[in-house]
Amino acid sequence: MQHFVTDDGETIHIAVSGSGPSLILLHEWASNHRVWNPIVKDLESQFTIYRWDARGHGNHAATGADQPTLARMAK
């Protein structure tokens, strides 16, 4: 699992797999990157797949300056 840091200091976990053109998979509210596990294997041979846990989701707590709202996630 890799990560990146947002502009307000939140660490976001991201899973990257496969090779080819980029494909970004976003999970729904109250879920995490694992929701895509059933289809990732079928896509990895064609795409580099990016799946992350939105702030406050998955295995990490929200610690940045902004709360995990839909508006902040969209930003």
Backbone torsions as a table, in degrees:
resi	resn	phi	psi	omega
1	MET	NA	131.5	176.4
2	GLN	-103.3	-178.0	176.3
3	HIS	-153.9	164.1	169.4
4	PHE	-138.3	160.6	-177.8
5	VAL	-111.5	129.3	-179.2
6	THR	-78.1	175.3	-178.0
7	ASP	-67.5	-16.1	177.1
8	ASP	-106.4	12.7	173.9
9	GLY	92.8	2.8	178.2
10	GLU	-73.6	133.5	174.2
11	THR	-91.4	122.8	-179.0
12	ILE	-110.9	124.3	178.6
13	HIS	-80.0	139.6	-178.6
14	ILE	-140.1	135.6	174.9
15	ALA	-102.5	128.9	179.7
16	VAL	-123.0	130.9	179.3
17	SER	-152.1	165.1	177.3
18	GLY	83.2	-172.0	177.2
19	SER	-152.8	149.9	-177.8
20	GLY	123.0	-162.0	179.1
21	PRO	-59.3	151.8	-178.7
22	SER	-70.3	138.8	173.3
23	LEU	-133.6	119.7	-177.7
24	ILE	-104.1	124.1	-179.6
25	LEU	-112.7	121.3	-178.8
26	LEU	-106.5	132.7	178.1
27	HIS	-86.6	163.0	177.9
28	GLU	-78.7	171.3	179.4
29	TRP	-59.6	140.0	177.8
30	ALA	68.9	27.0	177.7
31	SER	-126.8	-158.5	176.1
32	ASN	-159.1	-177.9	-175.2
33	HIS	-61.9	-21.3	-177.3
34	ARG	-69.3	-15.2	179.1
35	VAL	-58.8	-23.6	-178.8
36	TRP	-89.7	-5.3	-176.9
37	ASN	-50.5	-40.3	-177.7
38	PRO	-62.8	-23.0	-177.2
39	ILE	-111.7	-10.0	-175.7
40	VAL	-58.5	-45.3	-177.6
41	LYS	-57.8	-34.1	179.8
42	ASP	-73.7	-19.3	-175.3
43	LEU	-104.2	-21.1	-173.1
44	GLU	-61.1	-27.5	-179.1
45	SER	-76.9	-13.8	-177.8
46	GLN	-113.1	-21.7	-172.1
47	PHE	-138.2	153.4	162.5
48	THR	-87.8	117.6	-172.2
49	ILE	-103.2	128.9	177.3
50	TYR	-113.3	120.3	178.4
51	ARG	-131.0	121.3	179.7
52	TRP	-122.9	162.2	172.3
53	ASP	-92.0	119.3	177.7
54	ALA	-60.6	157.6	-178.1
55	ARG	-52.8	133.0	-179.8
56	GLY	78.7	5.0	-179.3
57	HIS	-115.4	167.7	178.3
58	GLY	70.3	-141.2	-174.6
59	ASN	-97.0	27.7	177.2
60	HIS	-142.7	149.6	177.5
61	ALA	-89.8	153.0	175.7
62	ALA	-72.4	122.4	-178.5
63	THR	-124.5	-5.0	-178.5
64	GLY	-75.0	-179.5	-178.0
65	ALA	-69.9	-29.6	-177.6
66	ASP	-98.9	146.4	177.1
67	GLN	-77.5	158.3	-179.3
68	PRO	-78.5	73.3	178.1
69	THR	-99.0	164.0	176.6
70	LEU	-60.6	-40.4	179.7
71	ALA	-62.1	-43.7	179.4
72	ARG	-67.9	-38.5	178.5
73	MET	-62.5	-38.5	178.6
74	ALA	-68.4	-33.7	179.8
75	LYS	-63.9	NA	NA
